[in-house]
């Protein structure tokens, strides 16, 4: 688990168009927020 104020590890994900997005692209340029949204039909 990452503690408050701790830097997140580097990661790479694909966007909605299949292009790879790397966390390093945003370092010292933008804030990044990751959201994990469960599917609407799943019980949570």
C-alpha positions as CSV (number, residue, x, y, z in Angstrom):
1,X,0.0,0.0,0.0
2,X,1.2,3.5,-0.8
3,X,1.2,5.9,2.1
4,X,-0.1,9.5,1.9
5,X,2.6,11.7,0.3
6,X,4.6,8.7,-1.0
7,X,5.4,8.7,-4.7
8,X,3.5,6.1,-6.8
9,X,5.5,3.5,-8.7
10,X,5.9,3.9,-12.4
11,X,3.2,2.2,-14.5
12,X,1.8,1.9,-18.0
13,X,-1.8,1.5,-19.1
14,X,-3.7,1.6,-22.4
15,X,-6.2,4.4,-23.1
16,X,-9.6,4.0,-24.7
17,X,-7.9,4.0,-28.1
18,X,-5.4,1.3,-27.2
19,X,-2.4,3.6,-27.0
20,X,0.0,3.1,-24.2
21,X,0.2,5.8,-21.6
22,X,3.1,5.8,-19.2
23,X,3.1,7.6,-15.8
24,X,6.5,9.1,-16.6
25,X,4.8,11.3,-19.3
26,X,3.0,13.2,-16.5
27,X,5.8,13.5,-13.9
28,X,6.3,17.1,-12.8
29,X,3.8,18.3,-15.4
30,X,0.3,17.2,-14.4
31,X,-1.6,15.7,-11.4
32,X,-2.8,12.2,-12.0
33,X,-5.9,10.5,-10.5
34,X,-6.6,6.9,-11.0
35,X,-10.2,5.7,-10.7
36,X,-11.3,2.1,-10.5
37,X,-15.0,1.9,-11.4
38,X,-16.8,-1.4,-10.8
39,X,-19.3,-2.4,-13.5
40,X,-22.8,-1.2,-13.0
41,X,-24.2,-4.7,-12.7
42,X,-21.8,-6.0,-10.1
43,X,-22.8,-6.0,-6.4
44,X,-20.5,-3.7,-4.3
